[in-house]
Amino acid sequence: MKVEDIYDLIAKTSIELGYNTDGKTMAALAKIFFEDLQIDKRIKRMNLEQVQMAFRLGVRYSKEQQYLNITTFYRWCFQHKERINEAIYQVQTLNQNPNELEYYPKNLLK
């Protein structure tokens, strides 16, 4: 994952939310959030695909007000991490088939 990937994701999200955000602001948001993804223990294990899915679902289904800011990005990632953790629980504890669970991490498939 590179800061450019996060910039592209934020630019796409800005368009999806109907914002007209300038490039300088998006670059700053991308740099801050990329750094957070590297150091924050709660989200640093998420890969780019998982972060992209978190943003996609957040834009489309979040019940809270959606802003283009770090707080919103964290909320979306935390919500998606819960989905991932629930899928892992269903496989490891309830013996569900991981191929049937949409949010089960692909890197854990055998």
Disulfide bonds with the S-S distance in Angstrom:
none
